[in-house]
Amino acid sequence: MSGAATRLAGVADPSTYRPAPGTIPEAPGVYRFRDGTGRVIYVGKAKNLRSRLNSYFADLWGLHQRTQQMVTTAEAVDWVTVGTEVEALQLEYTWIKQYDPRFNVRYRDDKSYPYLAVTLDEEFPRLQVMRGAKRKGVRYFGPYSHAWAIRETLDLLLRVFPARTCSAGVFKRAGQVGRPCLLGYIGKCSAPCVGSVTAQQHREIVDDFCDFMAGRTDSMVRKLEREMAEASAELEFERAARLRDDVAALRRAMEKQTVVLGDGTDADVVAFADDPLEAAVQVFHVRGGRVRGQRGWVVEKTEDLTMGDLVHHFCTQVYGGEQGEADVPRELLVPELPADADALADWLSAHRGARATLRVPQRGDKRALLETVERNAKDALARHKLKRAGDLTTRGKALDEITEALGLRTAPLRIECFDISQIQGTDVVASMVVFEDGLPRKSEYRRFIIRGATDDLSAMSEVLRRRFARYLDARAETGEVGVESAAEEPEVGVLVDPTTGRPRRFAYPPQLVVVDGGAPQVAAAAQALAELGIDDVALCGLAKRLEEVWLPDDDFPAILPRTSEGLYLLQRVRDEAHRFAITFHRQRRSKRMTTSALDSVPGLGEIRRKALLRHFGSLKRLSAATVEEITEVPGVGRRTAEAILAALDGDDKQPSVD
């Protein structure tokens, strides 16, 4: 048994439970995949159930790796048709909460975020820090990044809103002894435990606190300033001074929450950063134009998801439950609208009890804030990757998994990855990145300019021939001292140039070569190595779309487990090679485009072209300059300046004359 049969051994064959043709309705609905025990492992919704479900059974190898695993784990599928997309959203949400399917995207906090909670369901509501699941009858503000931020804000506000903060036990004990706690004596609690205020008066204090936290800050400050003026006019200077201090405390609390949207918007700003395996999401909660809290997750992608799909999954999982009245915002600012944006907005509106909208900001403060959240998401994903890459144990595990999956004799302590970058055959370049012991070795990175290649395959063949020809030359120069094969560690004499004392370029052989691509790229690379007589360096390719690992002469790819550290390391190596190649490609293209307009100017050489660009900063500024301004550059005369403007502007701009 080999190939696909080997890899699918012990798992279900999707054809055994595929619904009979014509039995799936062409209607909106929600479907469930179940495993052999009857447990629901995946829930999804579709406008057209027949079209969506058939896509799972059409081409197994064309599915996302995680979806492929789900389809081969399942042993049954069923569905329920509904009347509208909104009903489908509601049922999908209900089933995901009910079954907690392991193959659905799960937006779960990387930590438990604290909220400022107000227990409105008690006779004497309490202000407190709360984590975990939310419950009915409690109003939540936040989430906050740190509990100390809540306590700091609360300490400022208690002198203005002296509400109860003590536990039920402390409250009951104070009532029994007839003496309040310290907060009651220093004016940071109205002491309802000993009857200093009635239940109605205490609730009014709590309601004012909730109004302030909900964004009605300016009206609260104006009210206190008005009362302060009245107290001063009535010669109640003690009360006026106390109100003055209250206003100062409110202003300090407001300063901690910077205004980011001047129109007083209530919105959640959501942004994503993703790669083929994972996605990071960041949310800024803006209430009354101020950022009241922030949350973030890193989740595994279970399908080949678009940005709109990520928005859909986020909305249906994070909003809509019994999460408190402030859970669904008035407006969601997102990077891209999902396909079911209208139905999703209706569903969110039903849970909010008022209209909720989704939109993509195009300009202004809201667009700038979305870009800030996007940067946070990219940083979060980068930190998550670096955390995994920096762990010595994890790197060792990754190398062991690669060794086992590829059938290597030893762990690939040196991995080289090659990638090609081009646009329709122009400015073709290649990159070589090196990872040693699972970490990038940037001093060993190399860039190649490819000439004469007609496509990616010929370019890949050329770069590998050039790289390994240099390695063979380095071995030949030293008489192959101590080197029996490329897989063995060469002696120092091979690695160091005796003339300069520096390491020879390309002298270190890799244990594993990775190419960016699938079976065609691997075949081209294998042929190039074979022509050079290199038969002891392992080779594989990593295809982007499905993260499949291809080996030479294999009919089917090797599928590493979705959570494999080995797959993660190969992906990181591939992505680094892609980044390095595309950066070099952009540099060359930019340089060519920058100088091409000046190439046709007679008598203008490379030195003076560089001097012009250095003086003006860009071609745009140069084209807007006058002849007199251009002649200020050393070595550029009036006739040359006129020729430069003619070359840049053609007939649209005539040279200036005295």
C-alpha positions in Angstrom: 0.0 0.0 0.0 1.4 3.4 -0.9 0.5 7.0 -1.8 -3.0 8.1 -1.0 -4.1 4.7 0.2 -1.4 4.7 2.8 -2.2 8.1 4.1 -6.0 7.4 4.2 -5.7 4.1 5.9 -7.8 3.9 9.1 -10.0 6.8 8.2 -13.5 7.0 6.6 -14.0 7.0 2.8 -16.2 10.0 2.1 -17.8 8.1 -0.8 -19.4 5.7 1.7 -21.6 8.3 3.3 -22.0 10.8 0.4 -25.7 11.6 -0.1 -27.3 10.1 -3.2 -27.5 12.4 -6.2 -30.5 14.7 -6.2 -31.4 14.1 -2.5 -29.8 17.3 -1.3 -32.1 20.3 -1.7 -31.2 23.5 -3.5 -32.3 25.7 -0.6 -30.6 27.6 2.2 -29.9 25.6 5.3 -27.4 24.3 7.9 -25.5 21.0 7.8 -23.7 18.8 10.3 -20.9 16.3 9.8 -20.8 13.5 12.4 -18.0 11.0 13.3 -18.5 7.3 13.9 -19.8 7.9 17.4 -22.5 10.3 16.2 -20.7 13.3 17.6 -21.0 16.5 15.6 -17.6 17.6 14.4 -18.4 20.4 12.0 -21.3 22.8 11.4 -21.8 25.0 8.4 -24.4 27.0 6.6 -25.1 27.6 2.9 -27.3 29.5 0.5 -27.5 26.4 -1.6 -27.1 23.1 0.3 -26.6 21.0 -2.7 -23.8 23.1 -4.2 -22.0 23.4 -0.9 -22.2 19.8 0.2 -21.2 18.5 -3.2 -18.0 20.6 -3.0 -16.8 18.4 0.0 -17.0 15.2 -2.1 -15.9 16.3 -5.6 -12.1 16.4 -5.2 -10.7 15.2 -1.9 -7.1 16.4 -2.7 -8.4 19.8 -3.7 -9.7 20.6 -0.2 -7.9 22.6 2.4 -5.8 20.1 4.5 -7.9 20.7 7.7 -11.2 20.3 5.7 -9.8 17.1 4.1 -9.1 15.8 7.6 -12.7 16.6 8.7 -14.2 14.9 5.6 -12.2 11.7 6.2 -13.0 11.7 10.0 -16.7 12.1 9.4 -19.0 9.1 8.7 -22.3 10.9 8.2 -23.8 14.2 7.2 -27.3 15.6 7.7 -28.9 19.0 7.2 -31.9 21.2 8.0 -33.4 23.6 5.4 -34.6 27.0 6.5 -36.5 29.9 4.9 -34.0 32.7 4.9 -30.3 33.4 5.4 -31.0 35.0 8.8 -32.7 31.8 10.0 -29.6 29.9 8.8 -27.3 32.2 10.7 -29.4 31.7 13.9 -29.4 27.9 13.6 -25.7 27.8 12.7 -24.9 29.9 15.8 -27.2 27.7 18.0 -25.6 24.4 16.8 -22.0 25.7 17.2 -22.8 26.7 20.8 -24.6 23.4 21.5 -22.1 20.9 19.9 -18.8 22.8 20.1 -17.6 21.1 16.9 -13.8 20.5 16.9 -13.3 21.4 13.2 -15.0 24.8 13.4 -12.9 28.0 13.7 -12.9 28.8 17.4 -12.5 32.3 18.6 -11.2 31.7 22.0 -9.3 34.2 24.1 -5.6 33.6 24.5 -6.3 34.7 28.0 -9.3 35.6 30.2 -10.0 39.3 29.8 -11.3 41.2 32.8 -14.5 43.3 32.7 -15.9 46.0 35.0 -19.2 44.5 36.0 -22.2 46.0 37.7 -24.6 43.5 39.3 -27.9 45.2 38.5 -29.8 42.1 39.5 -29.0 42.7 43.2 -30.9 45.0 45.6 -27.7 46.9 46.2 -25.7 46.6 43.0 -22.0 46.0 43.3 -19.1 47.3 41.1 -16.5 44.6 40.7 -13.8 43.1 38.4 -15.2 40.0 36.6 -13.7 37.3 34.3 -15.1 34.3 32.6 -18.6 33.7 31.3 -21.1 36.5 31.4 -24.5 36.2 33.1 -27.9 37.8 32.9 -28.7 40.8 35.0 -25.1 42.0 35.0 -23.9 45.0 33.0 -20.4 44.7 31.6 -17.9 47.4 30.6 -14.7 46.5 28.8 -13.0 44.2 28.2 -9.7 45.7 29.6 -6.2 44.4 28.9 -5.3 44.4 32.6 -7.3 44.2 35.9 -5.2 47.0 37.4 -6.5 49.3 34.7 -10.1 48.7 36.0 -9.1 49.2 39.6 -7.3 52.4 38.8 -10.2 53.8 37.0 -12.7 52.6 39.6 -10.6 54.2 42.4 -10.9 57.6 40.6 -14.6 57.3 40.1 -15.7 56.0 43.5 -15.3 59.5 45.1 -17.9 60.7 42.5 -20.1 57.6 42.4 -19.7 56.0 45.9 -21.3 52.7 45.0 -20.8 49.4 46.9 -17.8 47.3 45.9 -17.6 44.8 48.8 -18.6 41.1 48.7 -21.8 39.7 50.0 -20.1 38.5 53.2 -18.5 41.8 54.0 -21.7 43.7 53.2 -23.8 41.4 55.5 -21.2 41.6 58.4 -21.1 45.4 58.3 -24.9 45.5 58.6 -24.8 43.2 61.6 -22.2 45.2 63.5 -23.7 48.6 62.4 -20.3 49.9 61.2 -19.2 50.5 57.6 -15.9 49.5 56.2 -13.0 51.9 55.5 -14.4 53.0 52.1 -17.5 54.2 53.9 -15.5 56.4 56.3 -13.3 58.0 53.5 -16.3 58.8 51.3 -15.7 56.2 48.6 -18.8 54.2 49.4 -22.3 55.6 50.3 -22.5 52.8 53.0 -25.9 51.3 52.1 -25.0 48.4 54.4 -25.7 50.5 57.5 -28.6 52.5 56.0 -26.7 55.7 55.1 -28.6 55.7 51.8 -31.7 53.9 50.7 -31.8 51.2 48.1 -33.3 53.7 45.6 -30.7 56.3 46.3 -27.9 53.8 45.9 -29.4 52.6 42.6 -29.4 56.2 41.4 -25.7 56.4 42.1 -25.1 53.2 40.2 -27.2 54.4 37.3 -25.1 57.6 37.1 -22.0 55.5 37.1 -23.3 53.3 34.3 -24.2 56.4 32.2 -20.7 57.8 32.7 -19.1 54.5 31.7 -21.4 54.2 28.7 -20.1 57.4 27.2 -22.3 60.1 28.6 -19.3 61.8 30.2 -19.7 65.4 29.0 -23.2 65.7 30.3 -22.1 64.3 33.7 -19.3 66.8 33.9 -21.6 69.7 33.0 -24.1 68.6 35.7 -21.4 68.6 38.4 -20.1 72.0 37.2 -23.6 73.4 37.4 -24.1 72.0 40.9 -20.7 73.4 41.9 -21.7 76.9 40.7 -25.0 76.7 42.5 -23.3 75.6 45.8 -20.8 78.5 45.4 -23.7 81.0 44.8 -25.4 79.8 47.9 -22.1 80.2 49.9 -21.8 76.4 50.5 -18.1 76.5 49.8 -17.4 73.1 51.4 -19.8 71.4 49.1 -18.6 73.4 46.1 -15.0 72.3 46.8 -16.0 68.7 47.0 -17.8 69.0 43.7 -14.8 70.7 42.2 -12.7 67.7 43.3 -15.3 65.4 41.8 -15.1 67.2 38.4 -11.3 66.9 38.5 -11.5 63.1 39.2 -13.9 62.7 36.3 -11.6 64.6 34.0 -8.6 62.4 35.0 -10.7 59.3 34.3 -11.7 60.7 30.9 -8.0 61.4 30.1 -7.2 57.7 30.4 -9.6 57.0 27.5 -8.4 59.0 24.5 -11.0 60.2 22.0 -10.3 58.4 18.7 -13.6 59.2 16.8 -14.9 62.7 17.3 -18.4 61.9 16.3 -19.0 59.9 19.4 -19.3 56.6 17.5 -20.2 53.3 19.3 -18.4 50.7 17.3 -16.2 47.6 17.3 -13.2 47.9 15.0 -12.1 44.4 13.8 -9.0 43.5 11.8 -7.2 40.3 10.9 -3.8 39.1 9.9 -3.5 35.6 8.5 -1.4 33.0 6.8 -2.5 29.6 5.3 -2.5 28.0 8.8 -3.5 30.6 11.3 -5.3 33.9 11.7 -4.9 36.7 14.3 -7.8 38.9 15.1 -7.8 42.2 17.1 -10.9 44.1 18.3 -11.0 47.7 19.6 -14.2 48.5 21.5 -15.0 52.1 20.9 -17.9 53.6 23.0 -18.7 57.3 22.8 -15.8 57.9 20.5 -13.3 56.5 23.1 -11.5 53.2 23.1 -12.9 51.3 26.1 -11.2 48.0 25.6 -9.3 45.6 23.4 -9.3 41.9 22.7 -7.2 39.5 20.6 -7.1 35.9 19.5 -4.9 33.7 17.4 -7.0 30.9 15.8 -6.4 27.9 13.6 -7.9 28.1 10.1 -10.0 25.1 9.4 -10.7 26.0 5.7 -9.3 28.1 2.9 -11.0 31.2 4.3 -11.2 34.6 2.7 -11.1 37.8 4.8 -14.9 38.0 4.4 -15.2 34.4 5.8 -13.1 35.4 8.8 -15.4 38.3 9.4 -18.5 36.0 9.2 -17.1 33.5 11.6 -16.0 36.2 14.0 -19.4 37.9 14.1 -21.4 34.7 14.6 -19.2 33.4 17.4 -18.4 36.5 19.4 -21.8 38.3 19.3 -25.3 37.2 19.9 -25.2 35.2 23.1 -26.4 36.1 26.5 -23.4 38.4 26.9 -24.8 41.6 28.4 -26.5 44.5 26.8 -23.4 46.2 25.5 -22.2 43.2 23.6 -23.4 44.0 20.0 -22.3 47.4 19.0 -24.2 49.9 16.8 -21.5 49.6 14.1 -18.9 47.1 13.1 -15.9 48.4 11.1 -14.3 45.5 9.3 -11.7 45.1 6.5 -14.0 43.3 4.1 -17.7 42.5 4.0 -18.7 38.8 4.0 -20.9 37.4 1.2 -23.9 37.4 3.6 -23.3 40.9 5.0 -27.0 41.9 4.8 -28.3 38.8 6.5 -25.5 39.1 9.1 -26.5 42.7 9.8 -30.1 41.7 10.3 -29.1 38.9 12.6 -26.9 41.2 14.7 -29.7 43.8 14.8 -32.1 41.2 16.2 -29.7 40.4 19.0 -29.0 44.0 19.8 -32.6 45.1 19.8 -31.7 48.0 17.5 -30.1 48.5 14.1 -26.5 47.2 13.8 -24.5 47.8 10.6 -21.3 46.4 9.1 -19.2 48.5 6.8 -15.7 49.0 5.5 -14.4 52.5 6.3 -12.8 54.1 3.2 -11.3 57.3 4.6 -10.9 59.6 7.6 -10.5 58.7 11.3 -12.3 55.4 11.0 -10.1 54.2 8.3 -7.0 55.3 10.2 -8.2 53.5 13.3 -8.9 50.3 11.3 -5.3 50.5 10.0 -4.1 50.8 13.6 -6.0 47.7 14.6 -4.6 45.8 11.5 -1.1 46.7 12.6 -1.9 45.2 16.1 -3.2 42.0 14.4 0.0 41.7 12.3 2.1 42.2 15.4 0.1 39.7 17.4 0.6 37.0 14.7 4.3 37.8 14.4 4.7 37.5 18.2 2.8 34.2 18.2 5.1 32.8 15.5 8.2 34.0 17.2 7.1 32.5 20.5 6.9 29.1 18.8 10.1 29.5 16.8 12.1 30.6 19.9 11.4 27.5 21.9 14.4 25.1 21.7 12.2 22.1 22.5 9.7 23.0 19.8 12.5 23.4 17.2 13.9 20.0 18.1 10.4 18.5 17.8 9.9 20.2 14.4 13.2 18.8 13.0 12.3 15.3 14.3 8.9 15.4 12.6 10.5 16.5 9.3 13.0 13.7 9.6 10.3 11.2 10.1 7.9 12.5 7.5 10.6 12.7 4.8 12.3 9.5 5.7 15.7 11.2 6.3 18.6 9.4 8.0 19.5 12.4 10.2 17.8 15.6 11.3 18.1 18.4 8.7 20.2 20.8 10.7 20.8 23.0 7.7 17.7 23.7 5.5 17.9 25.8 2.3 14.8 27.1 0.6 14.6 28.6 -2.9 11.8 30.8 -4.4 11.3 32.6 -7.7 9.8 36.1 -8.1 8.8 37.6 -11.5 6.1 39.5 -13.4 5.4 38.0 -16.8 9.1 37.1 -17.3 10.5 40.5 -16.4 13.0 41.1 -13.6 13.2 37.4 -12.8 15.0 36.9 -9.5 15.5 34.0 -7.0 16.2 33.8 -3.3 18.0 31.3 -1.1 17.3 31.4 2.6 19.1 29.3 5.2 17.8 27.9 8.5 20.2 26.2 10.8 18.9 24.3 13.8 15.4 25.7 13.1 16.5 29.4 13.1 17.2 31.7 10.2 20.9 32.4 9.4 20.6 35.6 7.5 24.3 36.0 6.8 23.9 33.0 4.5 21.0 34.3 2.5 21.7 34.8 -1.2 19.9 36.5 -4.1 20.2 35.6 -7.7 19.4 37.5 -10.9 18.0 35.0 -13.5 18.6 35.6 -17.2 17.3 33.6 -20.0 14.6 31.7 -18.0 11.2 31.4 -19.6 9.2 30.3 -16.6 9.4 29.4 -12.9 10.5 25.9 -13.6 13.5 26.9 -15.8 14.3 29.6 -13.3 14.3 27.1 -10.4 16.6 24.8 -12.4 19.0 27.6 -13.1 19.3 28.8 -9.6 19.9 25.3 -8.2 22.5 24.6 -10.9 24.3 27.8 -10.0 24.1 27.2 -6.2 25.4 23.6 -6.3 27.9 24.2 -9.0 29.5 26.7 -6.7 29.5 24.1 -4.0 31.1 21.5 -6.2 33.8 24.1 -7.3 34.6 24.8 -3.6 35.0 21.0 -3.0 37.2 20.7 -6.1 39.5 23.6 -5.1 40.4 21.8 -1.9 40.6 18.3 -3.4 37.4 17.3 -1.5 39.4 16.9 1.7 37.3 15.2 4.3 34.1 15.3 2.2 32.6 12.0 1.1 29.1 13.3 0.5 27.0 16.5 0.8 25.2 15.1 3.8 28.4 14.9 5.8 29.9 17.8 7.7 32.9 19.2 5.7 36.2 19.9 7.4 37.3 23.5 8.1 39.7 23.5 5.1 36.7 23.2 2.7 34.7 25.9 4.4 37.3 28.6 4.9 39.1 30.5 2.1 42.8 30.3 2.9 43.5 33.7 1.2 40.9 35.8 3.0 40.3 33.6 6.1 36.6 34.0 5.6 34.0 31.3 5.0 33.6 30.3 1.4 30.3 31.3 -0.2 28.1 28.3 -0.9 30.6 26.0 0.7 28.2 24.5 3.4 26.0 21.8 1.9 22.4 21.5 3.2 20.8 18.4 4.5 17.5 19.4 3.0 16.5 21.6 0.0 13.0 23.1 0.0 11.4 24.6 -3.1 8.3 26.8 -3.1 5.8 24.8 -5.1 4.3 21.4 -5.8 5.1 18.4 -8.0 6.3 20.4 -11.1 8.8 22.5 -9.1 10.1 19.5 -7.2 10.6 17.5 -10.5 12.5 20.4 -12.0 14.7 20.8 -8.9 15.4 17.0 -8.8 16.4 17.0 -12.4 18.9 19.9 -11.9 20.5 18.1 -8.9 20.7 14.9 -10.8 22.5 16.5 -13.7 25.1 17.8 -11.2 25.5 14.4 -9.7 24.1 15.6 -6.3 22.2 12.5 -5.1 22.6 12.8 -1.3 20.7 16.0 -0.5 17.1 15.5 0.5 14.5 17.5 -1.5 10.9 18.5 -1.0 8.4 21.1 -2.1 5.8 23.0 -0.1 2.7 23.9 -2.1 1.1 27.2 -0.8 -2.6 26.5 -1.3 -3.0 23.3 0.7 0.3 23.2 2.6 1.2 19.8 1.0 4.7 18.4 1.1 5.8 16.9 -2.2 8.7 14.5 -2.6 10.5 13.6 -5.9 8.8 10.8 -7.9 5.8 10.6 -5.5 2.3 10.5 -7.1 0.7 12.0 -4.0 1.8 14.6 -1.4 2.7 13.8 2.2 0.2 15.4 4.6 1.7 16.5 7.9 -0.7 16.8 10.8 -2.4 20.2 11.0 -0.8 20.9 14.4 2.6 19.6 13.3 5.6 21.7 14.4 7.5 20.3 11.4 4.8 21.7 9.0 5.0 25.0 10.8 8.8 25.2 10.4 8.6 24.3 6.7 6.0 27.0 6.2 8.1 29.5 8.0 11.2 28.7 5.8 9.0 28.9 2.7 7.5 32.2 3.7 10.9 33.7 4.5 12.2 32.7 1.1 9.1 34.3 -0.5 9.6 37.5 1.4 13.3 37.7 0.5 12.6 37.0 -3.2 9.8 39.5 -3.6 11.7 42.2 -1.7 14.6 41.8 -4.2 12.2 41.8 -7.1 10.6 45.0 -6.0 13.9 46.7 -5.5 15.0 45.8 -9.1 11.7 46.8 -10.6 11.7 50.1 -8.7 15.2 50.9 -9.8 14.4 50.1 -13.4 11.2 52.2 -13.4 13.0 55.1 -11.6 15.8 55.4 -14.1 14.1 54.3 -17.3 12.6 57.8 -18.0 16.0 59.4 -17.8 17.8 56.7 -19.8 16.9 58.4 -23.2 18.3 61.8 -22.2 21.5 62.4 -24.3 24.7 63.1 -22.2 23.0 62.1 -18.9 25.1 59.3 -17.4 24.4 57.2 -14.3 26.3 59.5 -11.9 24.3 62.6 -12.9 21.0 60.6 -12.9 21.8 59.6 -9.3 22.7 63.2 -8.4 19.4 64.4 -9.8 17.3 61.9 -7.9 19.3 62.6 -4.7 18.7 66.3 -5.1 15.0 66.2 -5.9 14.1 63.0 -4.0 11.8 61.5 -6.8 10.9 61.8 -10.5 7.6 63.5 -9.6 9.5 66.4 -7.9 12.0 66.5 -10.7 9.3 66.7 -13.4 7.7 69.6 -11.4 10.9 71.6 -11.2 11.9 74.4 -13.5 15.0 74.5 -15.8 16.7 76.9 -13.4 16.2 74.6 -10.5 17.5 71.6 -12.4 20.7 73.4 -13.4 21.5 73.9 -9.7 22.6 70.2 -9.7 26.3 70.1 -10.4 27.2 68.9 -13.9 23.7 69.6 -15.4 23.5 72.4 -18.0 20.6 74.3 -19.4 20.3 72.2 -22.5 20.4 68.9 -20.5 17.8 70.3 -18.1 15.4 71.1 -21.0 16.0 67.6 -22.4 15.2 66.1 -19.0 11.9 67.9 -18.8 11.0 66.9 -22.3 11.7 63.3 -21.5 9.7 63.3 -18.3 6.7 65.4 -19.5 6.7 65.0 -23.3 4.5 67.6 -25.0 2.5 68.4 -21.8 5.1 70.7 -20.3 7.3 73.0 -22.4 10.8 74.1 -21.1 10.7 77.5 -19.4 12.3 80.4 -21.2 13.8 83.7 -20.0 
